[in-house]
């Protein structure tokens, strides 16, 4: 009778443990095989720990306490997440690659007539010291196309087909130091257009235009006194934003030359700061 009572006690205890375990983890959270692998005599601390971790499914999956998600559920969840990411990217970047083809006027955008409409990408990135828009077949510039391009020091528009430039087209180039307009189709240039929008302008290259020369610009009132107009040379250094930056880069890469006006004036005078002494 003693052994029978002992067996009955163990049976009731085991049943109680099963009920406690099921109440904590849920009857559908474990497979039958996994239930058999779990001890029926879990301590109170173990039950409490399971209760604390009940809502963290990833931890329970790792510990083998629940089955992983079905494959179709995983695929559905992953597809939904990817679709959400693509939708967000499209809503924020619908006007640029990869949602539209790369524009011929990168980092700006031109219409079918090759008129620059805006430079939104360059404005957002804020890392363009030189706006490279040369040899792109550009025919004109829309008003406000260069708005808020405060980091641009050099505007390279040479080898295009621009015939006119107005003051409103250069608005936003407040810190631009050098403008290359070489080899366009400019008939004339009103110096007034460079006074307000390009207050930091130091050099203007107009070599190779029809009738837009420094002489004709001078006849119309002339540029501000601190702006150098060049119409007889072509400066072809690799990094033109290093011109007129206060540091003489020497003759090695073509900066300290007559064509580039001695590195934009950096290599002239008695107090020259040489590149080798700065770095």
NUBADO-899645 format. One record per residue (C-alpha): residue in three letters; x, y, z. Coordinates in steps of 0.05 Angstrom, whole numbers, plus 5000, padded with zeros to 4 digits. Example, Ala and Ser with C-alpha at 12.3 -4.5 7.8 and 13.67 -1.06 7.14 Angstrom:
BEGIN
Ala524649105156/Ser527349795143/
This chain:
BEGIN
Unk500050005000/Unk505950465015/Unk508850384946/Unk501850484917/Unk501051134955/Unk507951354934/Unk506351214861/Unk499751594866/Unk503352194897/Unk508552204842/Unk503052154789/Unk499252744819/Unk505653154825/Unk507453004753/Unk500453204730/Unk500953854769/Unk507654004737/Unk504753874668/Unk499054354681/Unk503754894707/Unk508354814647/Unk502554844598/Unk499655464631/Unk506255834624/Unk508155634553/Unk501455464523/Unk499154794498/Unk500554954425/Unk507555234435/Unk511054554439/Unk510953944396/Unk509653274428/Unk516853074418/Unk519353714450/Unk514653614510/Unk517652934523/Unk524553234522/Unk522753734575/Unk523253534647/Unk516553474682/Unk519653684747/Unk521454404730/Unk523254834788/Unk519555464805/Unk525455874782/Unk525355524715/Unk517955654707/Unk518856384725/Unk524556454675/Unk520156144621/Unk514456614640/Unk519057224634/Unk521456994565/Unk514756774539/Unk513657374493/Unk520557344462/Unk519356854407/Unk526356884378/Unk529456674444/Unk524356114451/Unk525855854381/Unk533355854395/Unk532255484460/Unk527754974426/Unk521755174467/Unk517455344406/Unk517355134334/Unk520355614283/Unk515755974235/Unk513155594175/Unk516855704110/Unk510956044076/Unk510056504136/Unk517456684135/Unk517256824060/Unk510957254067/Unk514057654124/Unk520557764085/Unk516957964022/Unk512658464060/Unk518858764093/Unk522558824026/Unk516459143994/Unk515959654050/Unk523359844041/Unk522459923965/Unk516160343975/Unk519760814024/Unk525660883977/Unk521061033918/Unk517161553956/Unk523561923976/Unk527461813912/Unk522361763856/Unk525962303817/Unk532761963811/Unk536461323797/Unk534860733802/Unk527460933794/Unk529061343732/Unk534761273683/Unk541261643699/Unk540662353672/Unk545762613622/Unk546763223665/Unk548662853728/Unk548963073784/Unk543763563757/Unk537663413715/Unk536163663644/Unk529863633603/Unk529463363532/Unk532064023505/Unk538163953550/Unk536164543594/Unk538564463666/Unk532364433710/Unk535264303779/Unk541164013818/Unk537363693876/Unk542163113884/Unk548163583890/Unk544264003940/Unk542463403983/Unk549363073983/Unk552963724000/Unk559663443979/Unk560463733909/Unk566064243910/Unk566064243834/Unk559664193793/Unk562063813731/Unk557263993676/Unk562164043619/Unk561463703550/Unk554263493562/Unk550763853506/Unk547264343553/Unk543564893516/Unk540865333573/Unk539765393648/Unk532965463680/Unk531765993733/Unk533665733802/Unk536965103775/Unk542965213821/Unk538965403883/Unk542265283951/Unk548764993924/Unk552765303980/Unk558564803977/Unk560164893903/Unk566765263893/Unk567565133818/Unk562165123764/Unk564764773701/Unk560264913642/Unk565364913586/Unk564464543519/Unk556864633517/Unk551965013473/Unk549665563521/Unk547966213485/Unk545366653541/Unk545966703616/Unk541567123662/Unk542467323734/Unk536666903759/Unk539966283730/Unk545966343776/Unk542166443841/Unk544665973895/Unk552065993878/Unk553766433937/Unk560566113951/Unk562765953880/Unk569766203867/Unk570966003795/Unk566365933734/Unk568565613669/Unk564465823609/Unk569665653557/Unk567465433488/Unk560065573490/Unk555865993443/Unk555366623485/Unk554267253444/Unk554867723502/Unk555367743578/Unk552368273623/Unk557168343682/Unk551268513726/Unk549267783728/Unk555467603768/Unk554868143821/Unk549467893867/Unk548767133858/Unk556166993858/Unk558967453911/Unk565267033922/Unk567066993848/Unk574467073835/Unk575666793764/Unk571266763702/Unk573666383641/Unk570166553575/Unk575366323525/Unk572666073458/Unk565866403456/Unk562966773396/Unk563067503418/Unk563167433494/Unk570167663511/Unk573168033570/Unk573468653526/Unk566068633510/Unk564468503583/Unk568569113601/Unk564669543553/Unk558369383590/Unk560969633656/Unk565969103674/Unk566168573728/Unk567368733801/Unk574568953815/Unk576468303850/Unk574167863792/Unk579267643740/Unk576467533670/Unk580367053625/Unk578966963550/Unk585766763522/Unk587666133560/Unk584765463582/Unk586265183651/Unk585664433651/Unk587864213720/Unk584963573749/Unk582063893812/Unk580164613794/Unk577164733863/Unk584364763888/Unk585265403849/Unk584966033890/Unk584365643955/Unk590066013990/Unk595265463980/Unk600265423923/Unk600064723892/Unk606364823851/Unk607964663778/Unk607663903782/Unk600363823763/Unk599764463722/Unk597064933776/Unk602665433778/Unk602265623704/Unk600366233664/Unk594165873637/Unk591665773708/Unk594066463731/Unk599166173779/Unk594265723815/Unk588866253816/Unk593766753848/Unk595866273904/Unk603066253878/Unk603967003872/Unk606667493922/Unk611667453979/Unk607567054030/Unk606166423990/Unk603465824028/Unk606365213993/Unk602464563993/Unk608464164020/Unk609064614080/Unk601664544098/Unk600763794095/
